[in-house]
Amino acid sequence: MARVCQVTGKKPITGNKVSHSNIKTKRRFLPNLQTKRYFLAEEDKWVTLKLSSEAIRTINKNGLYAVVKEMRAAGAKI
């Protein structure tokens, strides 16, 4: 599975690992992804999403149905 948040679209980025002697080698910064199950009361079903911690906070703030509706408008299949 891809390491991409389904709500925010966050994905791995690249950067440098810098040693004590200032030697730089490439590395990847991975997003903090969690698999969460939510109950979507409006449709009476469970939804499993792969979310970043920022997306979990967004769902807590705006509500699950608002976030799912926004994702569907963007073309995601839920």
N, CA, C and O atoms as a Tripos MOL2 file, in Angstrom:
@<TRIPOS>MOLECULE
protein
  312   311    78     0     0
PROTEIN
NO_CHARGES

@<TRIPOS>ATOM
      1 N           0.8280   -1.1840    0.0000 N.3       1 MET1
      2 CA          0.0000    0.0000    0.0000 C.3       1 MET1
      3 C           0.8720    1.2470    0.0000 C.2       1 MET1
      4 O           1.9690    1.2610    0.5600 O.2       1 MET1
      5 N           0.3700    2.2740   -0.6290 N.am      2 ALA2
      6 CA          1.1220    3.5210   -0.7060 C.3       2 ALA2
      7 C           1.0710    4.2440    0.6340 C.2       2 ALA2
      8 O           0.0900    4.1480    1.3710 O.2       2 ALA2
      9 N           2.1280    4.9550    0.9290 N.am      3 ARG3
     10 CA          2.1790    5.7350    2.1640 C.3       3 ARG3
     11 C           1.6360    7.1330    1.8980 C.2       3 ARG3
     12 O           2.3820    8.1120    1.9170 O.2       3 ARG3
     13 N           0.3330    7.2210    1.6500 N.am      4 VAL4
     14 CA         -0.3130    8.4930    1.3290 C.3       4 VAL4
     15 C          -1.5580    8.6270    2.1850 C.2       4 VAL4
     16 O          -2.3390    7.6820    2.3020 O.2       4 VAL4
     17 N          -1.7500    9.8040    2.7860 N.am      5 CYS5
     18 CA         -2.9470   10.0890    3.5700 C.3       5 CYS5
     19 C          -4.1180   10.2910    2.6170 C.2       5 CYS5
     20 O          -3.9950   11.0060    1.6220 O.2       5 CYS5
     21 N          -5.2590    9.6600    2.9190 N.am      6 GLN6
     22 CA         -6.4120    9.7430    2.0360 C.3       6 GLN6
     23 C          -7.1160   11.0970    2.1240 C.2       6 GLN6
     24 O          -7.8250   11.4740    1.1910 O.2       6 GLN6
     25 N          -6.9420   11.8260    3.2040 N.am      7 VAL7
     26 CA         -7.6170   13.1190    3.3700 C.3       7 VAL7
     27 C          -6.7250   14.2670    2.9300 C.2       7 VAL7
     28 O          -7.1290   15.0820    2.1010 O.2       7 VAL7
     29 N          -5.5260   14.3430    3.4710 N.am      8 THR8
     30 CA         -4.6570   15.4910    3.1910 C.3       8 THR8
     31 C          -3.7410   15.2750    2.0010 C.2       8 THR8
     32 O          -3.2360   16.2440    1.4330 O.2       8 THR8
     33 N          -3.5130   14.0130    1.6050 N.am      9 GLY9
     34 CA         -2.6230   13.7390    0.4920 C.3       9 GLY9
     35 C          -1.1520   13.7740    0.8530 C.2       9 GLY9
     36 O          -0.2900   13.7740   -0.0260 O.2       9 GLY9
     37 N          -0.8600   13.8050    2.1540 N.am     10 LYS10
     38 CA          0.5440   13.8080    2.5830 C.3      10 LYS10
     39 C           1.2180   12.5170    2.1480 C.2      10 LYS10
     40 O           0.6310   11.4390    2.2380 O.2      10 LYS10
     41 N           2.4630   12.6310    1.6720 N.am     11 LYS11
     42 CA          3.2260   11.4680    1.2440 C.3      11 LYS11
     43 C           4.6810   11.6640    1.6300 C.2      11 LYS11
     44 O           5.0520   12.7500    2.0750 O.2      11 LYS11
     45 N           5.5220   10.6390    1.4740 N.am     12 PRO12
     46 CA          6.9260   10.7760    1.8640 C.3      12 PRO12
     47 C           7.6350   11.8770    1.0740 C.2      12 PRO12
     48 O           7.3780   12.0770   -0.1140 O.2      12 PRO12
     49 N           8.5260   12.5800    1.7570 N.am     13 ILE13
     50 CA          9.3650   13.5750    1.0990 C.3      13 ILE13
     51 C          10.8170   13.1950    1.3260 C.2      13 ILE13
     52 O          11.1290   12.4090    2.2210 O.2      13 ILE13
     53 N          11.7050   13.7560    0.5130 N.am     14 THR14
     54 CA         13.1240   13.4250    0.6510 C.3      14 THR14
     55 C          13.8710   14.6000    1.2490 C.2      14 THR14
     56 O          13.4390   15.7510    1.1760 O.2      14 THR14
     57 N          14.9910   14.2740    1.8350 N.am     15 GLY15
     58 CA         15.8560   15.2760    2.4290 C.3      15 GLY15
     59 C          17.2200   14.6650    2.6720 C.2      15 GLY15
     60 O          17.5430   13.6070    2.1310 O.2      15 GLY15
     61 N          18.0050   15.3200    3.4730 N.am     16 ASN16
     62 CA         19.3460   14.8470    3.7610 C.3      16 ASN16
     63 C          19.4810   14.4170    5.2060 C.2      16 ASN16
     64 O          18.9720   15.0660    6.1200 O.2      16 ASN16
     65 N          20.1850   13.2960    5.3920 N.am     17 LYS17
     66 CA         20.6350   12.9110    6.7210 C.3      17 LYS17
     67 C          22.0000   13.5600    6.8720 C.2      17 LYS17
     68 O          22.8830   13.3410    6.0440 O.2      17 LYS17
     69 N          22.1840   14.3500    7.9110 N.am     18 VAL18
     70 CA         23.4370   15.0890    8.0850 C.3      18 VAL18
     71 C          24.1750   14.5090    9.2800 C.2      18 VAL18
     72 O          23.6690   14.5140   10.4020 O.2      18 VAL18
     73 N          25.3720   14.0110    9.0250 N.am     19 SER19
     74 CA         26.1700   13.4110   10.0920 C.3      19 SER19
     75 C          26.8730   14.5000   10.9090 C.2      19 SER19
     76 O          26.8090   15.6880   10.5910 O.2      19 SER19
     77 N          27.5330   14.0590   11.9500 N.am     20 HIS20
     78 CA         28.2740   14.9970   12.8040 C.3      20 HIS20
     79 C          29.3720   15.7010   12.0100 C.2      20 HIS20
     80 O          29.6880   16.8590   12.2820 O.2      20 HIS20
     81 N          29.9530   15.0100   11.0320 N.am     21 SER21
     82 CA         31.0100   15.6260   10.2100 C.3      21 SER21
     83 C          30.4250   16.3670    9.0040 C.2      21 SER21
     84 O          31.1610   16.7480    8.0940 O.2      21 SER21
     85 N          29.1080   16.5710    8.9960 N.am     22 ASN22
     86 CA         28.3970   17.3480    7.9780 C.3      22 ASN22
     87 C          28.3520   16.6570    6.6050 C.2      22 ASN22
     88 O          28.2120   17.3200    5.5780 O.2      22 ASN22
     89 N          28.4710   15.3140    6.5950 N.am     23 ILE23
     90 CA         28.3110   14.5630    5.3560 C.3      23 ILE23
     91 C          26.8190   14.3420    5.1390 C.2      23 ILE23
     92 O          26.1020   13.9370    6.0540 O.2      23 ILE23
     93 N          26.3630   14.6100    3.9280 N.am     24 LYS24
     94 CA         24.9370   14.5150    3.6390 C.3      24 LYS24
     95 C          24.6410   13.2900    2.7710 C.2      24 LYS24
     96 O          25.2730   13.0790    1.7350 O.2      24 LYS24
     97 N          23.6730   12.4930    3.2120 N.am     25 THR25
     98 CA         23.1950   11.3670    2.4270 C.3      25 THR25
     99 C          21.6720   11.4600    2.3560 C.2      25 THR25
    100 O          21.0220   11.9510    3.2790 O.2      25 THR25
    101 N          21.1190   10.9810    1.2450 N.am     26 LYS26
    102 CA         19.6750   11.0900    1.0400 C.3      26 LYS26
    103 C          18.9070   10.1870    2.0040 C.2      26 LYS26
    104 O          19.3620    9.0980    2.3510 O.2      26 LYS26
    105 N          17.7370   10.6580    2.4290 N.am     27 ARG27
    106 CA         16.8550    9.8770    3.2840 C.3      27 ARG27
    107 C          15.4200   10.2540    2.9680 C.2      27 ARG27
    108 O          15.1760   11.2160    2.2400 O.2      27 ARG27
    109 N          14.4600    9.4990    3.5140 N.am     28 ARG28
    110 CA         13.0330    9.7790    3.3240 C.3      28 ARG28
    111 C          12.4030   10.1480    4.6540 C.2      28 ARG28
    112 O          12.7000    9.5440    5.6840 O.2      28 ARG28
    113 N          11.5290   11.1460    4.6220 N.am     29 PHE29
    114 CA         10.7220   11.5080    5.7730 C.3      29 PHE29
    115 C           9.3200   10.9550    5.5220 C.2      29 PHE29
    116 O           8.6460   11.3920    4.5900 O.2      29 PHE29
    117 N           8.8720    9.9980    6.3410 N.am     30 LEU30
    118 CA          7.5750    9.3630    6.1480 C.3      30 LEU30
    119 C           6.5090   10.0830    6.9740 C.2      30 LEU30
    120 O           6.7840   10.5160    8.0930 O.2      30 LEU30
    121 N           5.2990   10.2150    6.4340 N.am     31 PRO31
    122 CA          4.2230   10.8380    7.2150 C.3      31 PRO31
    123 C           3.7620    9.9010    8.3260 C.2      31 PRO31
    124 O           3.9170    8.6840    8.2360 O.2      31 PRO31
    125 N           3.1990   10.4860    9.3610 N.am     32 ASN32
    126 CA          2.7020    9.7110   10.5000 C.3      32 ASN32
    127 C           1.3130    9.1830   10.1600 C.2      32 ASN32
    128 O           0.3060    9.8180   10.4770 O.2      32 ASN32
    129 N           1.2610    8.0060    9.5070 N.am     33 LEU33
    130 CA         -0.0090    7.4480    9.0490 C.3      33 LEU33
    131 C          -0.5540    6.4270   10.0380 C.2      33 LEU33
    132 O           0.1860    5.6210   10.6020 O.2      33 LEU33
    133 N          -1.8600    6.4820   10.2300 N.am     34 GLN34
    134 CA         -2.5740    5.5540   11.0930 C.3      34 GLN34
    135 C          -3.7680    5.0070   10.3120 C.2      34 GLN34
    136 O          -4.3790    5.7310    9.5250 O.2      34 GLN34
    137 N          -4.1000    3.7430   10.5260 N.am     35 THR35
    138 CA         -5.3080    3.1740    9.9370 C.3      35 THR35
    139 C          -6.4170    3.2830   10.9730 C.2      35 THR35
    140 O          -6.3020    2.7520   12.0780 O.2      35 THR35
    141 N          -7.4990    3.9810   10.6060 N.am     36 LYS36
    142 CA         -8.5940    4.2260   11.5460 C.3      36 LYS36
    143 C          -9.9120    3.7520   10.9450 C.2      36 LYS36
    144 O         -10.1420    3.8870    9.7440 O.2      36 LYS36
    145 N         -10.7700    3.1970   11.7900 N.am     37 ARG37
    146 CA        -12.1290    2.8260   11.3910 C.3      37 ARG37
    147 C         -13.0890    3.8050   12.0370 C.2      37 ARG37
    148 O         -13.0400    4.0400   13.2440 O.2      37 ARG37
    149 N         -13.9680    4.3750   11.2150 N.am     38 TYR38
    150 CA        -14.9850    5.2970   11.7040 C.3      38 TYR38
    151 C         -16.3540    4.7650   11.3090 C.2      38 TYR38
    152 O         -16.4970    4.0990   10.2840 O.2      38 TYR38
    153 N         -17.3630    5.0610   12.1290 N.am     39 PHE39
    154 CA        -18.7390    4.7160   11.7750 C.3      39 PHE39
    155 C         -19.3870    5.9390   11.1630 C.2      39 PHE39
    156 O         -19.5140    6.9790   11.8100 O.2      39 PHE39
    157 N         -19.7970    5.8090    9.9090 N.am     40 LEU40
    158 CA        -20.4510    6.8990    9.1800 C.3      40 LEU40
    159 C         -21.9520    6.7540    9.4040 C.2      40 LEU40
    160 O         -22.6150    5.9740    8.7200 O.2      40 LEU40
    161 N         -22.4930    7.5150   10.3750 N.am     41 ALA41
    162 CA        -23.8780    7.3520   10.8120 C.3      41 ALA41
    163 C         -24.8710    7.6980    9.7050 C.2      41 ALA41
    164 O         -25.9310    7.0790    9.6100 O.2      41 ALA41
    165 N         -24.5410    8.6780    8.8690 N.am     42 GLU42
    166 CA        -25.4700    9.1030    7.8130 C.3      42 GLU42
    167 C         -25.7300    7.9890    6.7920 C.2      42 GLU42
    168 O         -26.8100    7.9190    6.2070 O.2      42 GLU42
    169 N         -24.7340    7.1220    6.5830 N.am     43 GLU43
    170 CA        -24.8880    6.0180    5.6310 C.3      43 GLU43
    171 C         -24.9860    4.6660    6.3240 C.2      43 GLU43
    172 O         -25.1150    3.6340    5.6660 O.2      43 GLU43
    173 N         -24.9250    4.6710    7.6520 N.am     44 ASP44
    174 CA        -25.0480    3.4770    8.4760 C.3      44 ASP44
    175 C         -24.0370    2.3980    8.0770 C.2      44 ASP44
    176 O         -24.3990    1.2390    7.8720 O.2      44 ASP44
    177 N         -22.7450    2.8020    7.9670 N.am     45 LYS45
    178 CA        -21.7010    1.8370    7.6300 C.3      45 LYS45
    179 C         -20.3650    2.2710    8.2320 C.2      45 LYS45
    180 O         -20.1770    3.4300    8.6010 O.2      45 LYS45
    181 N         -19.4410    1.3050    8.3200 N.am     46 TRP46
    182 CA        -18.0910    1.5590    8.8140 C.3      46 TRP46
    183 C         -17.1930    1.9070    7.6320 C.2      46 TRP46
    184 O         -17.3290    1.3430    6.5460 O.2      46 TRP46
    185 N         -16.2690    2.8500    7.8600 N.am     47 VAL47
    186 CA        -15.3040    3.2480    6.8300 C.3      47 VAL47
    187 C         -13.9170    3.1220    7.4250 C.2      47 VAL47
    188 O         -13.6700    3.5820    8.5400 O.2      47 VAL47
    189 N         -13.0070    2.4980    6.6810 N.am     48 THR48
    190 CA        -11.6130    2.3900    7.1030 C.3      48 THR48
    191 C         -10.7870    3.3390    6.2570 C.2      48 THR48
    192 O         -10.8260    3.2860    5.0280 O.2      48 THR48
    193 N         -10.0380    4.2100    6.9240 N.am     49 LEU49
    194 CA         -9.2350    5.2190    6.2370 C.3      49 LEU49
    195 C          -7.8000    5.1580    6.7180 C.2      49 LEU49
    196 O          -7.5390    4.8430    7.8790 O.2      49 LEU49
    197 N          -6.8670    5.4600    5.8210 N.am     50 LYS50
    198 CA         -5.4630    5.5950    6.1870 C.3      50 LYS50
    199 C          -5.1920    7.0850    6.3080 C.2      50 LYS50
    200 O          -5.1850    7.8020    5.3080 O.2      50 LYS50
    201 N          -4.9680    7.5520    7.5300 N.am     51 LEU51
    202 CA         -4.9320    8.9810    7.8150 C.3      51 LEU51
    203 C          -3.6320    9.4040    8.4770 C.2      51 LEU51
    204 O          -3.0110    8.6380    9.2130 O.2      51 LEU51
    205 N          -3.2350   10.6380    8.2010 N.am     52 SER52
    206 CA         -2.1450   11.2390    8.9580 C.3      52 SER52
    207 C          -2.7290   11.7760   10.2600 C.2      52 SER52
    208 O          -3.9460   11.9100   10.3880 O.2      52 SER52
    209 N          -1.8770   12.0790   11.2130 N.am     53 SER53
    210 CA         -2.3590   12.5890   12.4880 C.3      53 SER53
    211 C          -3.0550   13.9360   12.2990 C.2      53 SER53
    212 O          -3.9810   14.2620   13.0410 O.2      53 SER53
    213 N          -2.6210   14.7130   11.3210 N.am     54 GLU54
    214 CA         -3.2860   15.9900   11.0240 C.3      54 GLU54
    215 C          -4.7050   15.7590   10.5150 C.2      54 GLU54
    216 O          -5.6180   16.5090   10.8610 O.2      54 GLU54
    217 N          -4.8960   14.7330    9.7030 N.am     55 ALA55
    218 CA         -6.2250   14.4250    9.1710 C.3      55 ALA55
    219 C          -7.1640   13.9500   10.2710 C.2      55 ALA55
    220 O          -8.3580   14.2490   10.2270 O.2      55 ALA55
    221 N          -6.6520   13.2150   11.2570 N.am     56 ILE56
    222 CA         -7.4670   12.7780   12.3900 C.3      56 ILE56
    223 C          -7.9680   13.9980   13.1610 C.2      56 ILE56
    224 O          -9.1210   14.0390   13.5900 O.2      56 ILE56
    225 N          -7.1020   14.9810   13.3310 N.am     57 ARG57
    226 CA         -7.5040   16.2260   14.0070 C.3      57 ARG57
    227 C          -8.5420   16.9800   13.1840 C.2      57 ARG57
    228 O          -9.4650   17.5700   13.7460 O.2      57 ARG57
    229 N          -8.4040   16.9680   11.8620 N.am     58 THR58
    230 CA         -9.3700   17.6260   10.9860 C.3      58 THR58
    231 C         -10.7400   16.9680   11.1070 C.2      58 THR58
    232 O         -11.7590   17.6570   11.1500 O.2      58 THR58
    233 N         -10.7680   15.6400   11.1610 N.am     59 ILE59
    234 CA        -12.0360   14.9210   11.3160 C.3      59 ILE59
    235 C         -12.6620   15.2320   12.6720 C.2      59 ILE59
    236 O         -13.8790   15.3930   12.7670 O.2      59 ILE59
    237 N         -11.8530   15.3170   13.7120 N.am     60 ASN60
    238 CA        -12.3720   15.6570   15.0350 C.3      60 ASN60
    239 C         -12.9710   17.0630   15.0430 C.2      60 ASN60
    240 O         -13.9600   17.3140   15.7320 O.2      60 ASN60
    241 N         -12.3780   17.9730   14.2850 N.am     61 LYS61
    242 CA        -12.8310   19.3690   14.2750 C.3      61 LYS61
    243 C         -14.0630   19.5490   13.3890 C.2      61 LYS61
    244 O         -15.0510   20.1390   13.8280 O.2      61 LYS61
    245 N         -14.0230   19.0520   12.1500 N.am     62 ASN62
    246 CA        -15.0770   19.3190   11.1700 C.3      62 ASN62
    247 C         -16.1600   18.2560   11.1250 C.2      62 ASN62
    248 O         -17.2540   18.5180   10.6260 O.2      62 ASN62
    249 N         -15.8870   17.0800   11.6290 N.am     63 GLY63
    250 CA        -16.8440   15.9740   11.5650 C.3      63 GLY63
    251 C         -16.5260   15.0640   10.3950 C.2      63 GLY63
    252 O         -16.0290   15.5090    9.3600 O.2      63 GLY63
    253 N         -16.8180   13.7880   10.5720 N.am     64 LEU64
    254 CA        -16.4860   12.7810    9.5610 C.3      64 LEU64
    255 C         -17.2670   12.9880    8.2770 C.2      64 LEU64
    256 O         -16.7000   12.8950    7.1880 O.2      64 LEU64
    257 N         -18.5680   13.2700    8.3860 N.am     65 TYR65
    258 CA        -19.3950   13.3730    7.1840 C.3      65 TYR65
    259 C         -18.9570   14.5380    6.3040 C.2      65 TYR65
    260 O         -18.9680   14.4210    5.0790 O.2      65 TYR65
    261 N         -18.5730   15.6580    6.9090 N.am     66 ALA66
    262 CA        -18.1090   16.8190    6.1300 C.3      66 ALA66
    263 C         -16.8240   16.4950    5.3920 C.2      66 ALA66
    264 O         -16.6570   16.8950    4.2400 O.2      66 ALA66
    265 N         -15.9110   15.7770    6.0360 N.am     67 VAL67
    266 CA        -14.6400   15.4190    5.4130 C.3      67 VAL67
    267 C         -14.8610   14.4140    4.2830 C.2      67 VAL67
    268 O         -14.2450   14.5300    3.2240 O.2      67 VAL67
    269 N         -15.7360   13.4270    4.5020 N.am     68 VAL68
    270 CA        -16.0190   12.4260    3.4710 C.3      68 VAL68
    271 C         -16.6900   13.0870    2.2660 C.2      68 VAL68
    272 O         -16.3780   12.7600    1.1210 O.2      68 VAL68
    273 N         -17.6040   14.0100    2.5250 N.am     69 LYS69
    274 CA        -18.2810   14.7130    1.4340 C.3      69 LYS69
    275 C         -17.2810   15.5180    0.6080 C.2      69 LYS69
    276 O         -17.3790   15.5600   -0.6190 O.2      69 LYS69
    277 N         -16.3260   16.1510    1.2730 N.am     70 GLU70
    278 CA        -15.2810   16.9120    0.5920 C.3      70 GLU70
    279 C         -14.3700   15.9890   -0.2290 C.2      70 GLU70
    280 O         -13.9670   16.3410   -1.3380 O.2      70 GLU70
    281 N         -14.0460   14.8050    0.3180 N.am     71 MET71
    282 CA        -13.2070   13.8440   -0.3950 C.3      71 MET71
    283 C         -13.9140   13.3330   -1.6490 C.2      71 MET71
    284 O         -13.2930   13.1930   -2.7030 O.2      71 MET71
    285 N         -15.2220   13.0540   -1.5320 N.am     72 ARG72
    286 CA        -15.9880   12.5830   -2.6870 C.3      72 ARG72
    287 C         -16.0790   13.6560   -3.7700 C.2      72 ARG72
    288 O         -16.0530   13.3430   -4.9600 O.2      72 ARG72
    289 N         -16.1860   14.9110   -3.3630 N.am     73 ALA73
    290 CA        -16.2380   16.0000   -4.3360 C.3      73 ALA73
    291 C         -14.9230   16.1020   -5.0940 C.2      73 ALA73
    292 O         -14.8990   16.5110   -6.2550 O.2      73 ALA73
    293 N         -13.8260   15.7300   -4.4330 N.am     74 ALA74
    294 CA        -12.5170   15.7520   -5.0830 C.3      74 ALA74
    295 C         -12.2820   14.5180   -5.9480 C.2      74 ALA74
    296 O         -11.2910   14.4520   -6.6750 O.2      74 ALA74
    297 N         -13.1870   13.5380   -5.8770 N.am     75 GLY75
    298 CA        -13.0890   12.3700   -6.7400 C.3      75 GLY75
    299 C         -12.6350   11.0860   -6.0740 C.2      75 GLY75
    300 O         -12.4280   10.0860   -6.7620 O.2      75 GLY75
    301 N         -12.4720   11.0780   -4.7510 N.am     76 ALA76
    302 CA        -12.0480    9.8720   -4.0440 C.3      76 ALA76
    303 C         -13.2260    8.9290   -3.8550 C.2      76 ALA76
    304 O         -14.3570    9.3700   -3.6540 O.2      76 ALA76
    305 N         -12.9560    7.6180   -3.9210 N.am     77 LYS77
    306 CA        -14.0100    6.6250   -3.7190 C.3      77 LYS77
    307 C         -13.9720    6.1620   -2.2760 C.2      77 LYS77
    308 O         -12.9630    5.6210   -1.8230 O.2      77 LYS77
    309 N         -15.0510    6.3660   -1.5580 N.am     78 ILE78
    310 CA        -15.1400    5.9700   -0.1480 C.3      78 ILE78
    311 C         -16.2220    4.9130   -0.0020 C.2      78 ILE78
    312 O         -16.4710    4.4340    1.1040 O.2      78 ILE78
@<TRIPOS>BOND
     1     1     2 1
     2     2     3 1
     3     3     4 2
     4     3     5 am
     5     5     6 1
     6     6     7 1
     7     7     8 2
     8     7     9 am
     9     9    10 1
    10    10    11 1
    11    11    12 2
    12    11    13 am
    13    13    14 1
    14    14    15 1
    15    15    16 2
    16    15    17 am
    17    17    18 1
    18    18    19 1
    19    19    20 2
    20    19    21 am
    21    21    22 1
    22    22    23 1
    23    23    24 2
    24    23    25 am
    25    25    26 1
    26    26    27 1
    27    27    28 2
    28    27    29 am
    29    29    30 1
    30    30    31 1
    31    31    32 2
    32    31    33 am
    33    33    34 1
    34    34    35 1
    35    35    36 2
    36    35    37 am
    37    37    38 1
    38    38    39 1
    39    39    40 2
    40    39    41 am
    41    41    42 1
    42    42    43 1
    43    43    44 2
    44    43    45 am
    45    45    46 1
    46    46    47 1
    47    47    48 2
    48    47    49 am
    49    49    50 1
    50    50    51 1
    51    51    52 2
    52    51    53 am
    53    53    54 1
    54    54    55 1
    55    55    56 2
    56    55    57 am
    57    57    58 1
    58    58    59 1
    59    59    60 2
    60    59    61 am
    61    61    62 1
    62    62    63 1
    63    63    64 2
    64    63    65 am
    65    65    66 1
    66    66    67 1
    67    67    68 2
    68    67    69 am
    69    69    70 1
    70    70    71 1
    71    71    72 2
    72    71    73 am
    73    73    74 1
    74    74    75 1
    75    75    76 2
    76    75    77 am
    77    77    78 1
    78    78    79 1
    79    79    80 2
    80    79    81 am
    81    81    82 1
    82    82    83 1
    83    83    84 2
    84    83    85 am
    85    85    86 1
    86    86    87 1
    87    87    88 2
    88    87    89 am
    89    89    90 1
    90    90    91 1
    91    91    92 2
    92    91    93 am
    93    93    94 1
    94    94    95 1
    95    95    96 2
    96    95    97 am
    97    97    98 1
    98    98    99 1
    99    99   100 2
   100    99   101 am
   101   101   102 1
   102   102   103 1
   103   103   104 2
   104   103   105 am
   105   105   106 1
   106   106   107 1
   107   107   108 2
   108   107   109 am
   109   109   110 1
   110   110   111 1
   111   111   112 2
   112   111   113 am
   113   113   114 1
   114   114   115 1
   115   115   116 2
   116   115   117 am
   117   117   118 1
   118   118   119 1
   119   119   120 2
   120   119   121 am
   121   121   122 1
   122   122   123 1
   123   123   124 2
   124   123   125 am
   125   125   126 1
   126   126   127 1
   127   127   128 2
   128   127   129 am
   129   129   130 1
   130   130   131 1
   131   131   132 2
   132   131   133 am
   133   133   134 1
   134   134   135 1
   135   135   136 2
   136   135   137 am
   137   137   138 1
   138   138   139 1
   139   139   140 2
   140   139   141 am
   141   141   142 1
   142   142   143 1
   143   143   144 2
   144   143   145 am
   145   145   146 1
   146   146   147 1
   147   147   148 2
   148   147   149 am
   149   149   150 1
   150   150   151 1
   151   151   152 2
   152   151   153 am
   153   153   154 1
   154   154   155 1
   155   155   156 2
   156   155   157 am
   157   157   158 1
   158   158   159 1
   159   159   160 2
   160   159   161 am
   161   161   162 1
   162   162   163 1
   163   163   164 2
   164   163   165 am
   165   165   166 1
   166   166   167 1
   167   167   168 2
   168   167   169 am
   169   169   170 1
   170   170   171 1
   171   171   172 2
   172   171   173 am
   173   173   174 1
   174   174   175 1
   175   175   176 2
   176   175   177 am
   177   177   178 1
   178   178   179 1
   179   179   180 2
   180   179   181 am
   181   181   182 1
   182   182   183 1
   183   183   184 2
   184   183   185 am
   185   185   186 1
   186   186   187 1
   187   187   188 2
   188   187   189 am
   189   189   190 1
   190   190   191 1
   191   191   192 2
   192   191   193 am
   193   193   194 1
   194   194   195 1
   195   195   196 2
   196   195   197 am
   197   197   198 1
   198   198   199 1
   199   199   200 2
   200   199   201 am
   201   201   202 1
   202   202   203 1
   203   203   204 2
   204   203   205 am
   205   205   206 1
   206   206   207 1
   207   207   208 2
   208   207   209 am
   209   209   210 1
   210   210   211 1
   211   211   212 2
   212   211   213 am
   213   213   214 1
   214   214   215 1
   215   215   216 2
   216   215   217 am
   217   217   218 1
   218   218   219 1
   219   219   220 2
   220   219   221 am
   221   221   222 1
   222   222   223 1
   223   223   224 2
   224   223   225 am
   225   225   226 1
   226   226   227 1
   227   227   228 2
   228   227   229 am
   229   229   230 1
   230   230   231 1
   231   231   232 2
   232   231   233 am
   233   233   234 1
   234   234   235 1
   235   235   236 2
   236   235   237 am
   237   237   238 1
   238   238   239 1
   239   239   240 2
   240   239   241 am
   241   241   242 1
   242   242   243 1
   243   243   244 2
   244   243   245 am
   245   245   246 1
   246   246   247 1
   247   247   248 2
   248   247   249 am
   249   249   250 1
   250   250   251 1
   251   251   252 2
   252   251   253 am
   253   253   254 1
   254   254   255 1
   255   255   256 2
   256   255   257 am
   257   257   258 1
   258   258   259 1
   259   259   260 2
   260   259   261 am
   261   261   262 1
   262   262   263 1
   263   263   264 2
   264   263   265 am
   265   265   266 1
   266   266   267 1
   267   267   268 2
   268   267   269 am
   269   269   270 1
   270   270   271 1
   271   271   272 2
   272   271   273 am
   273   273   274 1
   274   274   275 1
   275   275   276 2
   276   275   277 am
   277   277   278 1
   278   278   279 1
   279   279   280 2
   280   279   281 am
   281   281   282 1
   282   282   283 1
   283   283   284 2
   284   283   285 am
   285   285   286 1
   286   286   287 1
   287   287   288 2
   288   287   289 am
   289   289   290 1
   290   290   291 1
   291   291   292 2
   292   291   293 am
   293   293   294 1
   294   294   295 1
   295   295   296 2
   296   295   297 am
   297   297   298 1
   298   298   299 1
   299   299   300 2
   300   299   301 am
   301   301   302 1
   302   302   303 1
   303   303   304 2
   304   303   305 am
   305   305   306 1
   306   306   307 1
   307   307   308 2
   308   307   309 am
   309   309   310 1
   310   310   311 1
   311   311   312 2
@<TRIPOS>SUBSTRUCTURE
     1 MET1         2 RESIDUE 1 A MET
     2 ALA2         6 RESIDUE 1 A ALA
     3 ARG3        10 RESIDUE 1 A ARG
     4 VAL4        14 RESIDUE 1 A VAL
     5 CYS5        18 RESIDUE 1 A CYS
     6 GLN6        22 RESIDUE 1 A GLN
     7 VAL7        26 RESIDUE 1 A VAL
     8 THR8        30 RESIDUE 1 A THR
     9 GLY9        34 RESIDUE 1 A GLY
    10 LYS10       38 RESIDUE 1 A LYS
    11 LYS11       42 RESIDUE 1 A LYS
    12 PRO12       46 RESIDUE 1 A PRO
    13 ILE13       50 RESIDUE 1 A ILE
    14 THR14       54 RESIDUE 1 A THR
    15 GLY15       58 RESIDUE 1 A GLY
    16 ASN16       62 RESIDUE 1 A ASN
    17 LYS17       66 RESIDUE 1 A LYS
    18 VAL18       70 RESIDUE 1 A VAL
    19 SER19       74 RESIDUE 1 A SER
    20 HIS20       78 RESIDUE 1 A HIS
    21 SER21       82 RESIDUE 1 A SER
    22 ASN22       86 RESIDUE 1 A ASN
    23 ILE23       90 RESIDUE 1 A ILE
    24 LYS24       94 RESIDUE 1 A LYS
    25 THR25       98 RESIDUE 1 A THR
    26 LYS26      102 RESIDUE 1 A LYS
    27 ARG27      106 RESIDUE 1 A ARG
    28 ARG28      110 RESIDUE 1 A ARG
    29 PHE29      114 RESIDUE 1 A PHE
    30 LEU30      118 RESIDUE 1 A LEU
    31 PRO31      122 RESIDUE 1 A PRO
    32 ASN32      126 RESIDUE 1 A ASN
    33 LEU33      130 RESIDUE 1 A LEU
    34 GLN34      134 RESIDUE 1 A GLN
    35 THR35      138 RESIDUE 1 A THR
    36 LYS36      142 RESIDUE 1 A LYS
    37 ARG37      146 RESIDUE 1 A ARG
    38 TYR38      150 RESIDUE 1 A TYR
    39 PHE39      154 RESIDUE 1 A PHE
    40 LEU40      158 RESIDUE 1 A LEU
    41 ALA41      162 RESIDUE 1 A ALA
    42 GLU42      166 RESIDUE 1 A GLU
    43 GLU43      170 RESIDUE 1 A GLU
    44 ASP44      174 RESIDUE 1 A ASP
    45 LYS45      178 RESIDUE 1 A LYS
    46 TRP46      182 RESIDUE 1 A TRP
    47 VAL47      186 RESIDUE 1 A VAL
    48 THR48      190 RESIDUE 1 A THR
    49 LEU49      194 RESIDUE 1 A LEU
    50 LYS50      198 RESIDUE 1 A LYS
    51 LEU51      202 RESIDUE 1 A LEU
    52 SER52      206 RESIDUE 1 A SER
    53 SER53      210 RESIDUE 1 A SER
    54 GLU54      214 RESIDUE 1 A GLU
    55 ALA55      218 RESIDUE 1 A ALA
    56 ILE56      222 RESIDUE 1 A ILE
    57 ARG57      226 RESIDUE 1 A ARG
    58 THR58      230 RESIDUE 1 A THR
    59 ILE59      234 RESIDUE 1 A ILE
    60 ASN60      238 RESIDUE 1 A ASN
    61 LYS61      242 RESIDUE 1 A LYS
    62 ASN62      246 RESIDUE 1 A ASN
    63 GLY63      250 RESIDUE 1 A GLY
    64 LEU64      254 RESIDUE 1 A LEU
    65 TYR65      258 RESIDUE 1 A TYR
    66 ALA66      262 RESIDUE 1 A ALA
    67 VAL67      266 RESIDUE 1 A VAL
    68 VAL68      270 RESIDUE 1 A VAL
    69 LYS69      274 RESIDUE 1 A LYS
    70 GLU70      278 RESIDUE 1 A GLU
    71 MET71      282 RESIDUE 1 A MET
    72 ARG72      286 RESIDUE 1 A ARG
    73 ALA73      290 RESIDUE 1 A ALA
    74 ALA74      294 RESIDUE 1 A ALA
    75 GLY75      298 RESIDUE 1 A GLY
    76 ALA76      302 RESIDUE 1 A ALA
    77 LYS77      306 RESIDUE 1 A LYS
    78 ILE78      310 RESIDUE 1 A ILE
